[in-house]
């Protein structure tokens, strides 16, 4: 099923609010939001996010995507980068 950036962004945002239950509902999640600094994600949150995304986007290999990043890069990863990866891998 083809995906577009807007629908993937909306779905990733919804999943992030689920994974980060303590995130305020009005906290803006934008393509520029970083997982660590802006959203306060920890390693366990990333694992939970990856599991939910893998269930939703079965054609995307999130383990391979994260494996290409070093520890600092994972912390600096932006929502938009993840969305771009999902859209690209779903084509």
N, CA, C and O atoms as a Tinker XYZ file with bonds, in Angstrom:
   364  protein
     1  N      0.836000   -1.162000    0.000000    73     2
     2  CA     0.000000    0.000000    0.000000    64     1     3
     3  C      0.895000    1.243000    0.000000    63     2     4     5
     4  O      1.749000    1.384000    0.876000    81     3
     5  N      0.712000    2.146000   -0.971000    73     3     6
     6  CA     1.533000    3.350000   -1.016000    64     5     7
     7  C      1.280000    4.237000    0.201000    63     6     8     9
     8  O      0.161000    4.322000    0.706000    81     7
     9  N      2.326000    4.883000    0.651000    73     7    10
    10  CA     2.199000    5.790000    1.780000    64     9    11
    11  C      2.706000    7.166000    1.366000    63    10    12    13
    12  O      3.533000    7.288000    0.462000    81    11
    13  N      2.207000    8.189000    2.030000    73    11    14
    14  CA     2.682000    9.529000    1.750000    64    13    15
    15  C      3.200000   10.143000    3.050000    63    14    16    17
    16  O      2.892000    9.674000    4.146000    81    15
    17  N      3.976000   11.178000    2.901000    73    15    18
    18  CA     4.622000   11.800000    4.055000    64    17    19
    19  C      3.623000   12.279000    5.098000    63    18    20    21
    20  O      3.840000   12.084000    6.294000    81    19
    21  N      2.547000   12.895000    4.671000    73    19    22
    22  CA     1.570000   13.426000    5.631000    64    21    23
    23  C      0.928000   12.315000    6.460000    63    22    24    25
    24  O      0.791000   12.455000    7.675000    81    23
    25  N      0.532000   11.214000    5.817000    73    23    26
    26  CA    -0.123000   10.140000    6.567000    64    25    27
    27  C      0.864000    9.423000    7.491000    63    26    28    29
    28  O      0.502000    9.032000    8.600000    81    27
    29  N      2.106000    9.251000    7.039000    73    27    30
    30  CA     3.112000    8.612000    7.898000    64    29    31
    31  C      3.441000    9.519000    9.079000    63    30    32    33
    32  O      3.584000    9.038000   10.203000    81    31
    33  N      3.562000   10.811000    8.843000    73    31    34
    34  CA     3.822000   11.755000    9.940000    64    33    35
    35  C      2.709000   11.693000   10.976000    63    34    36    37
    36  O      2.985000   11.668000   12.176000    81    35
    37  N      1.473000   11.668000   10.537000    73    35    38
    38  CA     0.337000   11.591000   11.460000    64    37    39
    39  C      0.373000   10.285000   12.255000    63    38    40    41
    40  O      0.129000   10.286000   13.461000    81    39
    41  N      0.674000    9.182000   11.588000    73    39    42
    42  CA     0.719000    7.881000   12.267000    64    41    43
    43  C      1.883000    7.811000   13.252000    63    42    44    45
    44  O      1.716000    7.319000   14.368000    81    43
    45  N      3.048000    8.292000   12.858000    73    43    46
    46  CA     4.206000    8.289000   13.754000    64    45    47
    47  C      3.915000    9.175000   14.973000    63    46    48    49
    48  O      4.264000    8.810000   16.096000    81    47
    49  N      3.291000   10.314000   14.763000    73    47    50
    50  CA     2.928000   11.203000   15.860000    64    49    51
    51  C      1.974000   10.510000   16.826000    63    50    52    53
    52  O      2.148000   10.594000   18.042000    81    51
    53  N      0.967000    9.827000   16.290000    73    51    54
    54  CA     0.016000    9.095000   17.125000    64    53    55
    55  C      0.738000    8.021000   17.950000    63    54    56    57
    56  O      0.485000    7.871000   19.145000    81    55
    57  N      1.629000    7.287000   17.302000    73    55    58
    58  CA     2.362000    6.225000   17.988000    64    57    59
    59  C      3.282000    6.817000   19.056000    63    58    60    61
    60  O      3.407000    6.256000   20.145000    81    59
    61  N      3.919000    7.937000   18.754000    73    59    62
    62  CA     4.789000    8.577000   19.748000    64    61    63
    63  C      4.002000    8.992000   20.982000    63    62    64    65
    64  O      4.479000    8.822000   22.104000    81    63
    65  N      2.809000    9.531000   20.792000    73    63    66
    66  CA     1.987000    9.907000   21.945000    64    65    67
    67  C      1.595000    8.673000   22.762000    63    66    68    69
    68  O      1.477000    8.754000   23.985000    81    67
    69  N      1.395000    7.541000   22.100000    73    67    70
    70  CA     1.073000    6.298000   22.808000    64    69    71
    71  C      2.278000    5.795000   23.590000    63    70    72    73
    72  O      2.163000    5.448000   24.765000    81    71
    73  N      3.433000    5.756000   22.935000    73    71    74
    74  CA     4.657000    5.257000   23.577000    64    73    75
    75  C      5.078000    6.166000   24.726000    63    74    76    77
    76  O      5.487000    5.693000   25.786000    81    75
    77  N      4.974000    7.464000   24.508000    73    75    78
    78  CA     5.378000    8.432000   25.526000    64    77    79
    79  C      4.136000    8.922000   26.260000    63    78    80    81
    80  O      3.754000   10.085000   26.133000    81    79
    81  N      3.524000    8.062000   27.006000    73    79    82
    82  CA     2.279000    8.374000   27.683000    64    81    83
    83  C      2.321000    9.620000   28.545000    63    82    84    85
    84  O      1.287000   10.245000   28.781000    81    83
    85  N      3.512000    9.992000   29.021000    73    83    86
    86  CA     3.616000   11.180000   29.864000    64    85    87
    87  C      3.864000   12.448000   29.055000    63    86    88    89
    88  O      4.037000   13.522000   29.630000    81    87
    89  N      3.884000   12.337000   27.736000    73    87    90
    90  CA     4.057000   13.506000   26.875000    64    89    91
    91  C      2.756000   14.301000   26.867000    63    90    92    93
    92  O      1.682000   13.745000   26.637000    81    91
    93  N      2.854000   15.576000   27.115000    73    91    94
    94  CA     1.665000   16.427000   27.129000    64    93    95
    95  C      0.982000   16.375000   25.759000    63    94    96    97
    96  O      1.661000   16.436000   24.734000    81    95
    97  N     -0.341000   16.264000   25.724000    73    95    98
    98  CA    -1.068000   16.157000   24.450000    64    97    99
    99  C     -0.824000   17.328000   23.497000    63    98   100   101
   100  O     -0.907000   17.175000   22.279000    81    99
   101  N     -0.524000   18.494000   24.063000    73    99   102
   102  CA    -0.305000   19.652000   23.203000    64   101   103
   103  C      1.172000   19.867000   22.854000    63   102   104   105
   104  O      1.521000   20.869000   22.230000    81   103
   105  N      2.045000   18.924000   23.256000    73   103   106
   106  CA     3.454000   19.019000   22.888000    64   105   107
   107  C      3.565000   18.863000   21.380000    63   106   108   109
   108  O      3.127000   17.857000   20.821000    81   107
   109  N      4.145000   19.852000   20.725000    73   107   110
   110  CA     4.243000   19.750000   19.271000    64   109   111
   111  C      5.256000   18.681000   18.859000    63   110   112   113
   112  O      6.378000   18.635000   19.365000    81   111
   113  N      4.843000   17.848000   17.955000    73   111   114
   114  CA     5.750000   16.879000   17.348000    64   113   115
   115  C      5.805000   17.247000   15.879000    63   114   116   117
   116  O      4.828000   17.108000   15.143000    81   115
   117  N      6.973000   17.719000   15.470000    73   115   118
   118  CA     7.164000   18.168000   14.095000    64   117   119
   119  C      8.268000   17.347000   13.446000    63   118   120   121
   120  O      8.966000   16.605000   14.137000    81   119
   121  N      8.438000   17.465000   12.145000    73   119   122
   122  CA     9.547000   16.759000   11.499000    64   121   123
   123  C     10.912000   17.125000   12.090000    63   122   124   125
   124  O     11.849000   16.331000   12.013000    81   123
   125  N     11.029000   18.307000   12.672000    73   123   126
   126  CA    12.304000   18.742000   13.252000    64   125   127
   127  C     12.500000   18.279000   14.695000    63   126   128   129
   128  O     13.589000   18.445000   15.246000    81   127
   129  N     11.475000   17.703000   15.316000    73   127   130
   130  CA    11.586000   17.249000   16.711000    64   129   131
   131  C     12.608000   16.129000   16.822000    63   130   132   133
   132  O     12.575000   15.165000   16.058000    81   131
   133  N     13.518000   16.269000   17.783000    73   131   134
   134  CA    14.484000   15.195000   18.033000    64   133   135
   135  C     13.904000   14.255000   19.085000    63   134   136   137
   136  O     13.173000   14.671000   19.984000    81   135
   137  N     14.246000   12.989000   18.948000    73   135   138
   138  CA    13.703000   11.997000   19.867000    64   137   139
   139  C     14.201000   12.202000   21.292000    63   138   140   141
   140  O     13.420000   12.084000   22.236000    81   139
   141  N     15.468000   12.502000   21.465000    73   139   142
   142  CA    16.008000   12.638000   22.820000    64   141   143
   143  C     15.730000   14.015000   23.410000    63   142   144   145
   144  O     15.096000   14.123000   24.460000    81   143
   145  N     16.194000   15.061000   22.749000    73   143   146
   146  CA    16.133000   16.394000   23.354000    64   145   147
   147  C     14.724000   16.978000   23.385000    63   146   148   149
   148  O     14.309000   17.538000   24.400000    81   147
   149  N     13.989000   16.853000   22.291000    73   147   150
   150  CA    12.654000   17.458000   22.239000    64   149   151
   151  C     11.570000   16.580000   22.853000    63   150   152   153
   152  O     10.647000   17.081000   23.496000    81   151
   153  N     11.684000   15.266000   22.653000    73   151   154
   154  CA    10.636000   14.361000   23.130000    64   153   155
   155  C     11.025000   13.603000   24.395000    63   154   156   157
   156  O     10.185000   12.944000   25.009000    81   155
   157  N     12.292000   13.694000   24.784000    73   155   158
   158  CA    12.737000   13.057000   26.022000    64   157   159
   159  C     12.747000   11.538000   25.981000    63   158   160   161
   160  O     12.593000   10.891000   27.017000    81   159
   161  N     12.924000   10.960000   24.798000    73   159   162
   162  CA    12.900000    9.501000   24.691000    64   161   163
   163  C     14.167000    8.887000   25.266000    63   162   164   165
   164  O     15.262000    9.438000   25.154000    81   163
   165  N     13.982000    7.737000   25.880000    73   163   166
   166  CA    15.090000    6.941000   26.389000    64   165   167
   167  C     15.160000    5.665000   25.554000    63   166   168   169
   168  O     14.296000    5.414000   24.714000    81   167
   169  N     16.178000    4.875000   25.790000    73   167   170
   170  CA    16.391000    3.658000   24.994000    64   169   171
   171  C     15.169000    2.756000   24.978000    63   170   172   173
   172  O     14.803000    2.236000   23.923000    81   171
   173  N     14.535000    2.559000   26.119000    73   171   174
   174  CA    13.375000    1.680000   26.195000    64   173   175
   175  C     12.220000    2.230000   25.362000    63   174   176   177
   176  O     11.440000    1.466000   24.792000    81   175
   177  N     12.113000    3.556000   25.293000    73   175   178
   178  CA    11.078000    4.173000   24.466000    64   177   179
   179  C     11.330000    3.911000   22.987000    63   178   180   181
   180  O     10.398000    3.674000   22.219000    81   179
   181  N     12.604000    3.957000   22.598000    73   179   182
   182  CA    12.963000    3.694000   21.199000    64   181   183
   183  C     12.613000    2.263000   20.828000    63   182   184   185
   184  O     12.120000    2.006000   19.730000    81   183
   185  N     12.866000    1.332000   21.738000    73   183   186
   186  CA    12.530000   -0.072000   21.499000    64   185   187
   187  C     11.016000   -0.232000   21.348000    63   186   188   189
   188  O     10.550000   -0.932000   20.449000    81   187
   189  N     10.260000    0.407000   22.215000    73   187   190
   190  CA     8.800000    0.332000   22.128000    64   189   191
   191  C      8.291000    0.958000   20.840000    63   190   192   193
   192  O      7.383000    0.426000   20.202000    81   191
   193  N      8.873000    2.080000   20.460000    73   191   194
   194  CA     8.495000    2.737000   19.213000    64   193   195
   195  C      8.799000    1.835000   18.025000    63   194   196   197
   196  O      7.960000    1.667000   17.140000    81   195
   197  N      9.980000    1.261000   18.002000    73   195   198
   198  CA    10.360000    0.383000   16.896000    64   197   199
   199  C      9.413000   -0.805000   16.780000    63   198   200   201
   200  O      9.041000   -1.195000   15.673000    81   199
   201  N      9.024000   -1.377000   17.900000    73   199   202
   202  CA     8.095000   -2.513000   17.872000    64   201   203
   203  C      6.750000   -2.134000   17.282000    63   202   204   205
   204  O      6.195000   -2.868000   16.465000    81   203
   205  N      6.235000   -1.007000   17.690000    73   203   206
   206  CA     4.932000   -0.558000   17.168000    64   205   207
   207  C      5.030000   -0.193000   15.687000    63   206   208   209
   208  O      4.131000   -0.501000   14.905000    81   207
   209  N      6.122000    0.461000   15.310000    73   207   210
   210  CA     6.281000    0.818000   13.900000    64   209   211
   211  C      6.458000   -0.419000   13.030000    63   210   212   213
   212  O      5.941000   -0.480000   11.915000    81   211
   213  N      7.192000   -1.408000   13.545000    73   211   214
   214  CA     7.394000   -2.647000   12.786000    64   213   215
   215  C      6.069000   -3.360000   12.575000    63   214   216   217
   216  O      5.835000   -3.931000   11.510000    81   215
   217  N      5.207000   -3.332000   13.571000    73   215   218
   218  CA     3.887000   -3.956000   13.435000    64   217   219
   219  C      3.031000   -3.214000   12.416000    63   218   220   221
   220  O      2.259000   -3.829000   11.681000    81   219
   221  N      3.168000   -1.909000   12.376000    73   219   222
   222  CA     2.357000   -1.089000   11.455000    64   221   223
   223  C      2.916000   -1.089000   10.038000    63   222   224   225
   224  O      2.159000   -1.195000    9.073000    81   223
   225  N      4.225000   -0.973000    9.906000    73   223   226
   226  CA     4.884000   -0.895000    8.593000    64   225   227
   227  C      5.785000   -2.126000    8.438000    63   226   228   229
   228  O      7.003000   -2.043000    8.598000    81   227
   229  N      5.173000   -3.250000    8.127000    73   227   230
   230  CA     5.889000   -4.526000    8.095000    64   229   231
   231  C      6.981000   -4.575000    7.032000    63   230   232   233
   232  O      7.912000   -5.372000    7.145000    81   231
   233  N      6.883000   -3.746000    6.016000    73   231   234
   234  CA     7.870000   -3.759000    4.942000    64   233   235
   235  C      9.132000   -2.970000    5.286000    63   234   236   237
   236  O     10.085000   -2.970000    4.507000    81   235
   237  N      9.157000   -2.308000    6.423000    73   235   238
   238  CA    10.281000   -1.464000    6.813000    64   237   239
   239  C     11.123000   -2.199000    7.857000    63   238   240   241
   240  O     10.598000   -2.689000    8.856000    81   239
   241  N     12.435000   -2.270000    7.613000    73   239   242
   242  CA    13.342000   -2.928000    8.544000    64   241   243
   243  C     13.949000   -1.869000    9.465000    63   242   244   245
   244  O     14.956000   -1.248000    9.125000    81   243
   245  N     13.335000   -1.666000   10.627000    73   243   246
   246  CA    13.792000   -0.633000   11.546000    64   245   247
   247  C     15.110000   -0.988000   12.203000    63   246   248   249
   248  O     15.918000   -0.105000   12.489000    81   247
   249  N     15.338000   -2.268000   12.444000    73   247   250
   250  CA    16.607000   -2.688000   13.046000    64   249   251
   251  C     17.769000   -2.309000   12.129000    63   250   252   253
   252  O     18.792000   -1.815000   12.602000    81   251
   253  N     17.624000   -2.528000   10.863000    73   251   254
   254  CA    18.671000   -2.171000    9.903000    64   253   255
   255  C     18.866000   -0.652000    9.865000    63   254   256   257
   256  O     19.997000   -0.170000    9.799000    81   255
   257  N     17.767000    0.094000    9.905000    73   255   258
   258  CA    17.846000    1.555000    9.885000    64   257   259
   259  C     18.611000    2.067000   11.097000    63   258   260   261
   260  O     19.519000    2.885000   10.949000    81   259
   261  N     18.264000    1.602000   12.284000    73   259   262
   262  CA    18.921000    2.054000   13.511000    64   261   263
   263  C     20.373000    1.575000   13.547000    63   262   264   265
   264  O     21.237000    2.272000   14.080000    81   263
   265  N     20.650000    0.408000   12.996000    73   263   266
   266  CA    22.011000   -0.127000   13.001000    64   265   267
   267  C     22.974000    0.747000   12.199000    63   266   268   269
   268  O     24.186000    0.686000   12.408000    81   267
   269  N     22.449000    1.552000   11.290000    73   267   270
   270  CA    23.311000    2.437000   10.498000    64   269   271
   271  C     23.700000    3.691000   11.271000    63   270   272   273
   272  O     24.519000    4.481000   10.800000    81   271
   273  N     23.122000    3.880000   12.451000    73   271   274
   274  CA    23.363000    5.083000   13.246000    64   273   275
   275  C     24.250000    4.774000   14.441000    63   274   276   277
   276  O     24.167000    3.693000   15.023000    81   275
   277  N     25.107000    5.736000   14.806000    73   275   278
   278  CA    25.864000    5.568000   16.042000    64   277   279
   279  C     25.022000    6.093000   17.202000    63   278   280   281
   280  O     23.941000    6.643000   16.990000    81   279
   281  N     25.512000    5.923000   18.417000    73   279   282
   282  CA    24.731000    6.276000   19.599000    64   281   283
   283  C     24.319000    7.750000   19.579000    63   282   284   285
   284  O     23.170000    8.076000   19.876000    81   283
   285  N     25.240000    8.632000   19.234000    73   283   286
   286  CA    24.921000   10.064000   19.199000    64   285   287
   287  C     23.861000   10.357000   18.143000    63   286   288   289
   288  O     22.966000   11.170000   18.371000    81   287
   289  N     23.957000    9.705000   16.998000    73   287   290
   290  CA    23.002000    9.936000   15.914000    64   289   291
   291  C     21.596000    9.488000   16.285000    63   290   292   293
   292  O     20.620000   10.122000   15.886000    81   291
   293  N     21.483000    8.415000   17.036000    73   291   294
   294  CA    20.159000    7.948000   17.463000    64   293   295
   295  C     19.510000    9.010000   18.344000    63   294   296   297
   296  O     18.322000    9.295000   18.198000    81   295
   297  N     20.272000    9.590000   19.248000    73   295   298
   298  CA    19.736000   10.631000   20.121000    64   297   299
   299  C     19.354000   11.884000   19.372000    63   298   300   301
   300  O     18.429000   12.592000   19.772000    81   299
   301  N     20.054000   12.167000   18.292000    73   299   302
   302  CA    19.789000   13.365000   17.501000    64   301   303
   303  C     18.806000   13.114000   16.363000    63   302   304   305
   304  O     18.463000   14.036000   15.623000    81   303
   305  N     18.354000   11.879000   16.223000    73   303   306
   306  CA    17.431000   11.529000   15.149000    64   305   307
   307  C     16.176000   12.382000   15.238000    63   306   308   309
   308  O     15.629000   12.598000   16.319000    81   307
   309  N     15.740000   12.852000   14.106000    73   307   310
   310  CA    14.552000   13.702000   14.045000    64   309   311
   311  C     13.372000   12.896000   13.507000    63   310   312   313
   312  O     13.547000   11.941000   12.750000    81   311
   313  N     12.197000   13.291000   13.903000    73   311   314
   314  CA    10.973000   12.621000   13.457000    64   313   315
   315  C     10.917000   12.595000   11.933000    63   314   316   317
   316  O     10.544000   11.580000   11.346000    81   315
   317  N     11.277000   13.684000   11.298000    73   315   318
   318  CA    11.249000   13.755000    9.834000    64   317   319
   319  C     12.164000   12.743000    9.162000    63   318   320   321
   320  O     11.833000   12.222000    8.096000    81   319
   321  N     13.316000   12.456000    9.775000    73   319   322
   322  CA    14.225000   11.451000    9.219000    64   321   323
   323  C     13.583000   10.064000    9.268000    63   322   324   325
   324  O     13.692000    9.291000    8.316000    81   323
   325  N     12.928000    9.760000   10.361000    73   323   326
   326  CA    12.246000    8.479000   10.489000    64   325   327
   327  C     11.109000    8.383000    9.477000    63   326   328   329
   328  O     10.947000    7.356000    8.818000    81   327
   329  N     10.331000    9.439000    9.354000    73   327   330
   330  CA     9.231000    9.456000    8.392000    64   329   331
   331  C      9.759000    9.262000    6.968000    63   330   332   333
   332  O      9.194000    8.487000    6.197000    81   331
   333  N     10.840000    9.964000    6.621000    73   331   334
   334  CA    11.428000    9.823000    5.289000    64   333   335
   335  C     11.873000    8.388000    5.044000    63   334   336   337
   336  O     11.707000    7.861000    3.944000    81   335
   337  N     12.435000    7.761000    6.065000    73   335   338
   338  CA    12.867000    6.361000    5.919000    64   337   339
   339  C     11.663000    5.443000    5.671000    63   338   340   341
   340  O     11.711000    4.572000    4.802000    81   339
   341  N     10.612000    5.638000    6.418000    73   339   342
   342  CA     9.413000    4.806000    6.245000    64   341   343
   343  C      8.825000    4.995000    4.851000    63   342   344   345
   344  O      8.503000    4.018000    4.176000    81   343
   345  N      8.686000    6.232000    4.422000    73   343   346
   346  CA     8.120000    6.510000    3.096000    64   345   347
   347  C      8.998000    5.906000    2.014000    63   346   348   349
   348  O      8.487000    5.285000    1.083000    81   347
   349  N     10.309000    6.077000    2.118000    73   347   350
   350  CA    11.236000    5.534000    1.117000    64   349   351
   351  C     11.225000    4.029000    1.063000    63   350   352   353
   352  O     11.273000    3.443000   -0.019000    81   351
   353  N     11.161000    3.391000    2.226000    73   351   354
   354  CA    11.191000    1.930000    2.288000    64   353   355
   355  C      9.854000    1.317000    1.862000    63   354   356   357
   356  O      9.789000    0.137000    1.518000    81   355
   357  N      8.799000    2.115000    1.887000    73   355   358
   358  CA     7.476000    1.597000    1.549000    64   357   359
   359  C      7.168000    1.694000    0.060000    63   358   360   361
   360  O      6.104000    1.264000   -0.386000    81   359
   361  N      8.072000    2.243000   -0.690000    73   359   362
   362  CA     7.833000    2.397000   -2.138000    64   361   363
   363  C      8.224000    1.172000   -2.893000    63   362   364
   364  O      8.089000    1.131000   -4.116000    81   363
